[in-house]
Amino acid sequence: MQQHTTVIDKAAMALSGGLMLLGVVVLGIVEILAGKPYGAAPLTNDAGEIIATPMVDPTLRTGLVLAGLLVLALYGVYRLVAPMKGETAAAQQEITAD
């Protein structure tokens, strides 16, 4: 069986991969280059005042990754529903037992 990639296949792979790479790798490198804090929670002093916050909002990073996963899920549903090109429906034949 041959696998043919269509424009929709390539677009779904590029969009979902790009969103997830942006959310995890690129913004992770930006956070490392920006310096501490690396975590999602802002740093506070003993008085409870916020002294440092992450450069990129963690909800933005999470949203980008979830958007990439959503694109992959929609693409999976599309592949389940869309008929395969060039495939014919198999006709069932009754075979009588001897």
C-alpha positions, 0 to 999 in steps of 0.5 A, spaced: 500 500 500 502 506 497 502 512 502 501 519 498 501 525 502 496 531 500 496 538 501 492 537 507 497 532 510 503 537 509 499 543 512 497 539 518 504 536 519 507 543 518 502 547 523 502 542 528 509 541 529 510 548 528 506 550 534 509 545 538 516 546 537 514 554 538 511 552 544 516 548 547 523 549 544 523 556 542 520 559 548 524 555 552 530 557 549 527 564 550 526 563 557 533 560 558 536 566 555 532 571 559 535 568 566 531 566 572 526 564 574 525 558 569 519 556 572 511 558 571 510 561 578 513 568 579 519 569 585 517 572 591 521 575 597 519 573 604 514 579 604 510 576 598 512 581 593 513 579 586 521 580 585 521 576 578 516 573 573 517 569 567 519 572 560 513 568 557 507 567 560 506 559 561 499 560 559 501 562 552 506 556 552 501 551 554 496 554 549 501 553 543 502 546 545 495 545 546 493 548 539 498 543 536 495 537 539 488 540 537 490 540 529 493 533 530 486 531 533 482 534 527 487 531 522 486 524 525 479 525 525 479 528 517 483 522 516 478 517 519 472 520 515 475 522 508 475 516 503 482 514 501 483 516 493 483 510 489 481 505 493 474 501 492 469 498 496 470 491 497 464 487 495 462 481 500 461 475 496 457 469 500 461 462 500 457 456 501 459 451 505 460 444 502 
